[in-house]
Structure formats: C-alpha cells, structure tokens
Amino acid sequence: MASEIRELMVNGRAVSVKVFRERRNSVRIYMGKEGVIVRMPLGLDAEFERQQWARMTDWLAKHDQKRPGTLAQYEERGDYRDGDELFIGGRRFTIRVVEEARNSYAGRVEKNEILLSVAAGQPEAARREAMRTLLSRLMAKVFLPHISLRVVELNAQFFQKPIKNVRLKYNHSNWGSCSSSGNINLSTRLLFAPPEVIDYVIIHELAHLVELNHSDRFWKLVAQAMPDYAQHEKWLNENGHRCDF
C-alpha cells in the first residue's frame, strides 16, 4: 500500500493530507487524530482524481466554516528556515539551517542555538515532517532531565510509587501514558504548554500508578493532588492544537 503526503490550501490554510493508494473502489476522506487521511483507488484517471481533490477541498472548507478552528489542528508547521526562533520549555532557541547534498537530517543543540543539517531539494511536506521529528528528538534530550526531575518531585509529593522510566517522545495520539510496569511517557508537544499544564499531565499519569483506569477513584486522586486540574485540562482541549513543532 503506497502512501504520500499532499498539501491542500483550505480557507487560506495549508493542510497536510496523508494519501494512501490501495485496492479499493471508492475515494474516502476523513479527519483523524493526527491529520487528514485520504484513501484512493490505485490507477485513477488523472481528470477524475483532480475532480476528487476539488470535491475534498470543498468538503474540508465547509467543515471549517461550520466549526471554526476545526482544521487549525492540522495546520502545517515545521517550515523552519535559517534564523527562525523556537520558543519552547520557557527557552528561546535560534535555528540555524544548512542544506546539504545528503539523504538524512541531523542536528545538535549548542547553548541557545539549534544547528540543523537538512537534505537539499526535498519536497516541502517531507521536509516539514523530517524537521518536526528531528526537533522533537533534540528537544527531548534537552528537556528530559528537567521533566524527569519534575516527575520525581510530584511523585514524592503525592503518590510515592515506584517509577521505572520517564520518556519524552513525539506523540500526537495523547499527551502522556503510564504502563503497569511504571513507565511514564510524555509527549514533547507538552513542552509548548504552560508549566502548570505540564504538571497536570504528569499528575494525571502518576495517578495511573495507583489506578490504571479513569474511574471515580482515579479522578479523586488527581483532584487531591491538583484541585484545579479541570482548568488545565480545558487549556489542553482549547489550545492543544497549537502545541507542536
């Protein structure tokens, strides 16, 4: 099953669409958690495909008009150029980009500069995706010690449960997770949120060390540790789409 990334302009906004070409009889478009997905039959006639893209663009535009902001969560980011700035985790970084004749992307952080070596001549959508992934990995290395310390502090204050590992990784499907073995996983996208919102997500996951569910007992534990947790959850619901590389 072949896949590709295509960019559509919808109501003046660049929206990334992941396209799967597969053995099927119809064209299907839907809005998933991580982006707009299109499934197309193999070997479509060029004119018919053009008509389908026009129809799907119109469908997305109408959805966005009915529910303003619907597509904001899919707005393209990651188009970083030399000299751009990234404000994350309470710090401001200057991005330095060098394009090279290479197939892969590499980077490192030196003080408040992010030095990126990128593959020259790549399609814009592929470039953005690669830069998002690379920046997430670099920022995870920078901020993991701080986040790990905060997890340990909040655990000692409220739960006193064994923790096996704390990890930061680029995750769109959730803000965090907790395994029965004591692994705490947090999304690097959280680094764009206010400190108190990050604390809420950490407390939420730590509470799963006691209750590995979302029962009334679980929410009671969260409320005991953070009585105003609902306002931080609301912040994520309203602003989470802005938290991305």
C-alpha positions in Angstrom: 0.0 0.0 0.0 1.7 3.2 -1.2 1.4 6.5 0.7 2.3 10.1 0.2 1.9 13.5 1.8 0.0 16.1 -0.2 -0.7 19.7 0.8 -4.1 21.4 0.3 -5.0 25.1 0.6 -8.3 25.2 2.6 -9.7 28.7 3.5 -6.2 30.1 3.2 -4.6 27.5 5.5 -2.1 24.9 4.3 -3.4 21.5 5.4 -1.3 18.3 5.2 -3.1 15.3 3.8 -1.8 11.7 4.1 -2.8 9.8 1.0 -3.0 6.0 0.8 -3.4 4.4 -2.7 -4.8 0.9 -2.3 -7.0 -1.7 -3.8 -10.4 -0.2 -3.3 -13.4 1.1 -5.3 -14.1 4.4 -3.8 -12.4 7.6 -2.5 -12.6 8.2 1.2 -11.6 11.3 3.2 -11.7 11.6 7.0 -10.2 13.7 9.8 -8.1 11.6 12.1 -6.4 12.5 15.4 -3.1 13.1 13.7 -4.3 14.6 10.4 -6.5 14.4 7.3 -6.4 10.9 5.7 -7.4 10.2 2.1 -7.8 6.6 0.7 -7.8 6.4 -3.1 -8.1 3.5 -5.5 -5.0 2.6 -7.5 -4.7 3.8 -11.1 -7.2 6.6 -11.0 -7.8 8.6 -14.2 -6.0 12.0 -13.8 -9.0 14.1 -14.6 -11.2 12.1 -12.2 -8.6 12.4 -9.5 -8.4 16.2 -10.0 -12.2 16.4 -9.6 -12.0 14.3 -6.4 -9.4 16.6 -4.9 -11.6 19.7 -5.7 -14.5 17.9 -4.0 -12.5 17.0 -0.9 -11.1 20.5 -0.6 -14.6 21.9 -0.7 -15.7 19.4 1.9 -12.9 20.4 4.3 -13.7 24.1 3.7 -17.3 23.6 4.6 -16.4 21.7 7.8 -14.0 24.5 8.8 -16.7 27.1 8.2 -19.3 25.2 10.3 -16.8 24.7 13.1 -14.2 27.4 13.0 -10.8 26.1 14.0 -11.6 22.5 13.0 -8.6 22.5 10.7 -6.3 24.5 12.9 -5.0 21.3 14.5 -3.8 20.2 11.0 -2.2 23.4 10.0 1.2 22.9 8.6 4.2 23.6 10.9 7.8 22.7 10.7 8.7 25.1 7.9 11.8 26.3 9.7 14.4 28.5 7.9 17.8 29.7 8.9 17.4 32.4 11.6 13.9 31.4 12.8 13.3 31.1 16.5 11.7 28.3 18.5 10.2 29.2 21.9 9.8 26.0 23.9 10.0 25.0 27.6 10.5 28.6 28.6 13.6 29.0 26.5 14.1 30.7 23.1 16.3 28.9 20.6 17.6 30.3 17.3 17.5 27.7 14.5 20.5 27.5 12.1 19.8 25.5 8.9 22.4 24.3 6.5 21.2 22.5 3.4 23.5 19.7 2.1 23.6 17.0 -0.5 22.5 14.3 1.8 19.6 11.9 2.3 19.1 12.3 6.0 18.7 15.0 8.6 21.0 15.6 11.6 21.2 18.2 14.3 22.6 19.3 17.6 22.0 21.9 20.3 24.7 24.3 21.3 23.6 26.7 24.1 20.6 28.5 22.6 21.2 27.5 19.0 19.7 24.5 17.2 22.1 23.5 14.4 20.3 21.5 11.6 21.8 19.8 8.6 19.0 19.1 6.2 18.6 17.3 2.9 18.5 19.7 0.0 15.9 19.5 -2.7 13.3 17.6 -0.7 9.5 18.2 -1.2 8.2 20.7 1.3 5.9 18.3 3.0 8.6 15.8 3.5 11.0 18.5 4.8 8.5 19.7 7.4 7.8 16.2 8.7 11.6 15.4 9.0 12.3 18.7 10.7 9.4 18.2 13.2 10.7 14.8 14.1 14.3 15.9 14.4 13.4 19.0 16.5 11.3 16.8 18.8 14.2 14.4 19.3 16.6 17.2 20.0 14.3 19.0 22.5 13.6 15.7 24.2 17.3 15.4 25.0 17.5 19.0 26.3 14.4 18.9 28.5 14.3 15.2 29.7 16.4 15.9 32.8 14.1 18.7 33.9 10.9 16.8 33.1 12.2 13.7 34.8 13.1 15.7 37.9 9.6 17.2 38.0 8.0 13.7 37.7 10.1 12.5 40.6 9.2 15.6 42.7 5.4 15.3 42.1 5.5 11.6 42.7 7.3 12.1 46.0 4.8 14.8 47.0 1.6 13.0 46.1 1.9 9.3 45.2 5.2 7.7 46.4 5.0 4.9 43.8 7.9 3.2 42.0 8.8 4.7 38.7 10.8 2.7 36.1 11.5 5.2 33.3 10.5 8.6 32.2 10.5 9.2 28.4 9.8 12.2 26.2 8.8 11.4 22.6 6.9 12.9 19.7 3.3 11.7 20.2 0.1 13.1 18.7 -2.4 10.5 19.9 -2.1 11.5 23.6 -0.3 13.8 26.0 1.1 11.1 28.1 0.7 7.5 29.1 1.6 5.2 32.0 2.3 1.5 31.9 1.6 -1.0 34.6 5.3 -1.5 35.0 5.9 2.1 35.9 7.0 3.7 32.6 5.8 7.3 32.3 5.7 8.5 28.7 5.1 12.2 27.9 4.7 14.0 24.5 7.3 16.5 23.6 4.4 18.7 22.4 3.8 19.3 26.1 6.9 21.5 26.2 4.9 24.2 24.4 2.3 24.3 27.3 2.5 26.4 30.5 4.3 24.7 33.4 1.1 24.2 35.4 -0.5 22.3 32.4 2.6 20.1 32.2 2.3 19.4 35.9 -1.3 18.4 35.4 -0.4 15.8 32.7 2.4 14.5 34.9 0.0 14.2 37.9 -2.6 12.5 35.6 -0.1 9.9 34.6 1.3 9.4 38.1 -2.2 8.8 39.3 -2.3 5.8 37.0 0.4 4.2 39.1 -2.4 3.8 41.7 -5.4 3.4 39.4 -4.7 2.2 35.9 -8.1 3.4 34.7 -10.3 6.5 34.6 -12.6 5.6 37.4 -14.0 7.9 40.0 -11.2 6.8 42.3 -8.7 7.9 39.7 -10.2 11.3 39.3 -10.3 11.7 43.1 -6.6 11.1 43.3 -6.0 13.7 40.6 -8.2 16.3 42.4 -6.5 15.7 45.7 -3.1 16.4 44.1 -4.4 19.3 41.9 -7.8 20.7 42.8 -7.9 23.0 39.8 -6.9 20.2 37.3 -10.1 20.8 35.2 -8.9 24.2 34.0 -5.6 22.8 32.8 -7.4 20.0 31.0 -9.6 22.7 29.4 -6.5 24.6 28.3 -5.2 21.5 26.5 -8.6 20.9 24.8 -8.7 24.5 23.6 -5.0 25.1 22.8 -3.5 21.7 22.3 -3.6 22.0 18.5 -1.1 24.9 18.9 1.4 22.8 20.8 3.6 21.4 18.0 6.8 21.8 16.2 
